[in-house]
Amino acid sequence: MNLYLTDEQNMLQESVARLFAAESTAERVRAAEATGYDAVLWQHLQDMGLNVMRLPEEAGGLGSSLLDALIVAEQFGKYLVSVPLLEHLAASQTLVALAQNSASAAAAVTEIGAGALLSFLPQRLTDRRTPINGAAVADYLLLADDDHVYLLNSRHFVAVENLGSGALAVLDSGVKLDNFKIASGAEAVSRFDVACQEWRVLVAAALGGLAEQGLRMAAEYANERKAFGVPISSFQGLSHPLADAISQVEGAQLLARKAVWSLATGRDSAAADIAMAFWWAAEVSSKAMAKALRTFGGYGVSLEYDIQMYYRRAKAWPAAAGDPQRALLDAADCLWPGQRSVGQRSVGQRAGSVSTLLPAAGDNQQDYSLGADAAAFAEETRAFFSKYMTPELRAHAHHSVDGFHPEFNKLAAREGMLFPHWPKQYGGREKSAYAVAAMTAVIEAEGWEHVTAPITNQVAQIVMGFGTEEAKAESLPRFASGESLACMGFTEPSCGCDVFAAKTIAQQQGNGDWLINGQKIFTTAANLADYCFLLARTNTDKPKHAGLSVFLVPMDLPGIEVHAVHTLQDERTNIVYFSDVNLPGKYLVGEVDGGLKVMASTLEMEHGSADQYRHGHVTALHAAEKWALKAQRDSQPLLADNQVASRLARARVHLEVSTLLCYRAIWGMAEKIHNRYWGPMAKLFATEYYQRDADDLMDLCAPYSVMTQRDGLGHLEVGYRQSIGTTIYGGTSEVQRSLVAEQALGLARSRG
Ligand SMILES: Cc1cc2nc3c(=O)[nH]c(=O)nc-3n(C[C@H](O)[C@H](O)[C@H](O)COP(=O)(O)OP(=O)(O)OC[C@H]3O[C@@H](n4cnc5c(N)ncnc54)[C@H](O)[C@@H]3O)c2cc1C
């Protein structure tokens, strides 16, 4: 993975941001609202060469990559730039391509190189009354219907007032389009469609910039404004919706960048990725701006406040290409072409939607995949399973700890497949976090239990960092060989989210041993584990957070009792009683009363592991998709129904966003980028959307979906029950929202 920008791109981003901060201030944006156009700013854009970024060098341009253009588009959105720059950039390459067979297009290219402004309608023209952004001011304007491409200019249009205060205009009724034809035929129209695709990417990026800025403005206001004597940002009713919104918006930003990478690397998914990025950005940005505007209370709707300008444009910009929901159908057409074909024609082949030609994206150093090493390790994992999976083991397989198989666990350890990322010193292979993520995906796809290893891994890693030499020497070889498991004892019957309110007591004895009394609940794998990683109170005189310590407790000590707690998710977890348990001093992890530090490191690790919550989503969606691909309605494929296709495509987009947020958290860990919210954001989004999609797909596949089976659609039914639990364990969604609100938006702390 590589999410870095190059030094040049960082410089481009900074200089564009500087220009817009100076030349697209709120006052300038307001001043340009009457026409939607700031001529002085357009001159500045030319001075920086931004107008010719997407013109090839042969045509006098800079030949910049689509990623460079996206970087500009993000800032364009942030500063609500009053120039139809996105249309200009998106249509540049198309005009150059058309100029090969059209003298008037060739003349236009020359003038564009010299500062002329280009715009276009980012869909095929089917109605002459369609408002077109930029048409009120552009020197050149491209239009296409199903057969021809036309080149006009602003004299042929009549300006119209509009929601986003853009330079919109409609065709003058007297204009005869035939007089402006520059190309005809399928190939020419396909070239036009390329501009529509590029526009979608750039608008998605601009909406990402716009929505992030609107949310930051709301956050700033929320920290200043007081109600009932406290900053309004401390009210969860306000901060949690903003946390959801910033998670969706950062997902949109990643999705747009990923679409550009898919184009640049020629991936089969590129056309689908563009449609998904556009739909998602359109879907979340206006809703995010509604939340942002509400933060300002009554002032939000006052024209004196800037947030209403963001609210209006978030809806108006994507609407230039018609109903953004059509992009979901375009995604469906790309994802399931067989089912979406009726006769010879794709159901979704609407004007300007799915094109066989795609924009040339140029260089792109980013990488949104887990990489070649990870792919090779996934292959090794598959080979391991195909070598050792017997029908008996297959019958034993289960997604919960019930699927744990001691011999298979030891076998995995021997073959280097249990903790492959561990240091060699502890028996590992020093594989990367990406390799582990790829391995985990295979294990989940095999339907094999993947609960015990991640818990044991987390405990073992903490012991490596904070344990005594004796505890390390005893426990780590046992974990590494697959012989022993660990469980985590944090939650108690009286406290879970408020984990530092733990009441379990550990009293130090004269000989240095500890006497432990208390209860832990939801202690997953405690019935199988040899060690419990226990949080206990060691000092009742100190404040709540300061009097805690952590221990590695051998589960065979006298005084420990484990009782089953069965869950909705076909999962056994446990309640564990500690009664006068005598624990030797060597099992203290970290310092006495230093539990907070150790716990911080444990929770940090949990943040990087959000990806594990995503796999159930993958399995449930695959099950629904597989079923829908075979299902028929009225002798037609079920997916020919646009409503069904939209719902399934929507779930795909959610999963795509979830994957990107999870991968970003892994990348952040691998690159040691100090970020305190990528993990919580990934966990929040991944689990909430898993639950939402499982819920909707259950309806989509009803009534068959309600049958409990261990294959086929049964995976969806399990997903429906499992997904709700994922929003609770590993930190509830409410806790994650608070973390995201605090860390991503700087909102006030809302917990004790
Ligand atoms: C299947 C399963 C496995 C688990 N495995 C383990 C394990 O192995 N080890 C372990 O230690 N724990 C485990 N847990 C426990 C899990 O971590 C807790 O359930 C979780 O932290 C919530 O704690 P609680 O259940 O006490 O709910 P509470 O803390 O009582 O919360 C109840 C509700 O109040 C909300 N809430 C609480 N505080 C706030 C706040 N400040 N702001 C807003 N809302 C708030 C919560 O989000 C929740 O909706 C597991 C749980 C489950 C369901």
The ligand as an SDF file (V2000), in Angstrom:
LIG
                    3D

 53 58  0  0  0  0  0  0  0  0999 V2000
  -19.5060  -11.4060   21.8140 C   0  0  0  0  0  0  0  0  0  0  0  0
  -18.7380  -10.5520   22.7330 C   0  0  0  0  0  0  0  0  0  0  0  0
  -17.4130  -10.8410   23.0030 C   0  0  0  0  0  0  0  0  0  0  0  0
  -16.6890  -10.0590   23.8780 C   0  0  0  0  0  0  0  0  0  0  0  0
  -15.4040  -10.3970   24.1780 N   0  0  0  0  0  0  0  0  0  0  0  0
  -14.7530   -9.7350   25.1630 C   0  0  0  0  0  0  0  0  0  0  0  0
  -13.4920  -10.1820   25.6240 C   0  0  0  0  0  0  0  0  0  0  0  0
  -12.9470  -11.1630   25.1290 O   0  0  0  0  0  0  0  0  0  0  0  0
  -12.9100   -9.5180   26.6570 N   0  0  0  0  0  0  0  0  0  0  0  0
  -13.4880   -8.4300   27.2420 C   0  0  0  0  0  0  0  0  0  0  0  0
  -12.9070   -7.8510   28.1500 O   0  0  0  0  0  0  0  0  0  0  0  0
  -14.6880   -7.9680   26.8160 N   0  0  0  0  0  0  0  0  0  0  0  0
  -15.3230   -8.6070   25.8000 C   0  0  0  0  0  0  0  0  0  0  0  0
  -16.5570   -8.1770   25.3770 N   0  0  0  0  0  0  0  0  0  0  0  0
  -17.1770   -7.0610   26.0730 C   0  0  0  0  0  0  0  0  0  0  0  0
  -17.2800   -5.8020   25.2560 C   0  0  0  0  0  0  0  0  0  0  0  0
  -16.0380   -5.2290   25.0910 O   0  0  0  0  0  0  0  0  0  0  0  0
  -18.2860   -4.9170   25.9940 C   0  0  0  0  0  0  0  0  0  0  0  0
  -19.5550   -5.5400   25.8490 O   0  0  0  0  0  0  0  0  0  0  0  0
  -18.3250   -3.5220   25.4720 C   0  0  0  0  0  0  0  0  0  0  0  0
  -17.1330   -2.8530   25.7660 O   0  0  0  0  0  0  0  0  0  0  0  0
  -19.5210   -2.7540   26.0730 C   0  0  0  0  0  0  0  0  0  0  0  0
  -19.5600   -2.8490   27.4520 O   0  0  0  0  0  0  0  0  0  0  0  0
  -20.9100   -3.2570   28.1950 P   0  0  0  0  0  0  0  0  0  0  0  0
  -21.4320   -4.4710   27.5390 O   0  0  0  0  0  0  0  0  0  0  0  0
  -20.6460   -3.2820   29.6250 O   0  0  0  0  0  0  0  0  0  0  0  0
  -21.9060   -2.0710   27.8550 O   0  0  0  0  0  0  0  0  0  0  0  0
  -21.9930   -0.6860   28.6360 P   0  0  0  0  0  0  0  0  0  0  0  0
  -20.6500   -0.1270   28.8490 O   0  0  0  0  0  0  0  0  0  0  0  0
  -22.8690   -0.8470   29.7940 O   0  0  0  0  0  0  0  0  0  0  0  0
  -22.7580    0.1710   27.5370 O   0  0  0  0  0  0  0  0  0  0  0  0
  -24.1630    0.0270   27.2900 C   0  0  0  0  0  0  0  0  0  0  0  0
  -24.5410    1.0080   26.1810 C   0  0  0  0  0  0  0  0  0  0  0  0
  -24.2180    2.3440   26.6200 O   0  0  0  0  0  0  0  0  0  0  0  0
  -23.3870    2.9620   25.6630 C   0  0  0  0  0  0  0  0  0  0  0  0
  -22.4070    3.8050   26.3360 N   0  0  0  0  0  0  0  0  0  0  0  0
  -21.6050    3.5070   27.3570 C   0  0  0  0  0  0  0  0  0  0  0  0
  -20.7810    4.5280   27.6490 N   0  0  0  0  0  0  0  0  0  0  0  0
  -21.0830    5.5090   26.7860 C   0  0  0  0  0  0  0  0  0  0  0  0
  -20.5930    6.8340   26.5710 C   0  0  0  0  0  0  0  0  0  0  0  0
  -19.6050    7.3540   27.3000 N   0  0  0  0  0  0  0  0  0  0  0  0
  -21.1420    7.5420   25.5740 N   0  0  0  0  0  0  0  0  0  0  0  0
  -22.1490    7.0370   24.8260 C   0  0  0  0  0  0  0  0  0  0  0  0
  -22.6510    5.8180   24.9870 N   0  0  0  0  0  0  0  0  0  0  0  0
  -22.1180    5.0610   25.9440 C   0  0  0  0  0  0  0  0  0  0  0  0
  -22.6840    1.8080   24.9550 C   0  0  0  0  0  0  0  0  0  0  0  0
  -22.2110    2.1860   23.6940 O   0  0  0  0  0  0  0  0  0  0  0  0
  -23.7780    0.7770   24.9070 C   0  0  0  0  0  0  0  0  0  0  0  0
  -24.6020    1.0150   23.7920 O   0  0  0  0  0  0  0  0  0  0  0  0
  -17.2880   -8.9410   24.4760 C   0  0  0  0  0  0  0  0  0  0  0  0
  -18.6090   -8.6190   24.1850 C   0  0  0  0  0  0  0  0  0  0  0  0
  -19.3360   -9.4120   23.3260 C   0  0  0  0  0  0  0  0  0  0  0  0
  -20.7610   -9.0510   23.0380 C   0  0  0  0  0  0  0  0  0  0  0  0
  1  2  1  0
  2  3  1  0
  2 52  2  0
  3  4  2  0
  4  5  1  0
  4 50  1  0
  5  6  2  0
  6  7  1  0
  6 13  1  0
  7  8  2  0
  7  9  1  0
  9 10  1  0
 10 11  2  0
 10 12  1  0
 12 13  2  0
 13 14  1  0
 14 15  1  0
 14 50  1  0
 15 16  1  0
 16 17  1  0
 16 18  1  0
 18 19  1  0
 18 20  1  0
 20 21  1  0
 20 22  1  0
 22 23  1  0
 23 24  1  0
 24 25  2  0
 24 26  1  0
 24 27  1  0
 27 28  1  0
 28 29  2  0
 28 30  1  0
 28 31  1  0
 31 32  1  0
 32 33  1  0
 33 34  1  0
 33 48  1  0
 34 35  1  0
 35 36  1  0
 35 46  1  0
 36 37  1  0
 36 45  1  0
 37 38  2  0
 38 39  1  0
 39 40  1  0
 39 45  2  0
 40 41  1  0
 40 42  2  0
 42 43  1  0
 43 44  2  0
 44 45  1  0
 46 47  1  0
 46 48  1  0
 48 49  1  0
 50 51  2  0
 51 52  1  0
 52 53  1  0
M  END
$$$$
